[in-house]
Amino acid sequence: MPFIHILLLFVAVFLYILFRALVAPRFSRLRDLPGPPVLKWFGNHLQHVVNPTVTPKVYEFFVQHYGRTVRIRGLSPWDERLLTLDPLSVSHIVKNTAIYVKPWQSRRLITSLIGCGMLAAEGQVHKRQRRVALPAFSAQNMRSLASISFKKGIQLRDAWVDLLRSENKSTSVRIDDNHVSEFAKFMAVDPFSQ
């Protein structure tokens, strides 16, 4: 009896994978969008889209060859994703979170990094969290933060000018990701101390 249950489980999993790999992509709305070709069966485009050193060049290539809205492949052959670089489309997607949901992999990654906050939440949970946080971003609150933002911007400029002056004039100055992330941490945390 247990052998039959195991066999049925394997058949069900096989049929599900077969459906997701062969049948579902034919009915996907994304299949009509242009996009870069995938060279391998389990190849994807995520390494180009997520890597900050090559992403600007990749986005520029996508816009030149495929337009501002592109179909890319996610982690598996049946994981087609929408990548849009059009500001109006991004605005529409952000405003209609009930229609456009993040892939489960993205939600899990965001949740593991920063918890189930507004960035990882979907549907009614996202709507409720947004309603609670919205008063903090009112025009009056933003105006009160403007002076602190300008002060911090001037401090950042002065820190970078000091960095440039401290280097020998015969050598070129290289500001790498570590410098930028340290300055960003300082800029993000320090205003709350005031």
Secondary structure by P-SEA (a helix, b strand, c coil): caaaaaaaaaaaaaaaaaaaccccccccccccbbbbbbccccccccccccccccaaaaaaaaaaccccbbbbbcccccbbbbbbccaaaaaaaaaccccccccaaaaaaaaaaccccccccccaaaaaaaaaacccccaaaaaaaaaaaaaaaaaaaaaaaaaaaaccccbbbbbcaaaaaaaaaaaacccccc
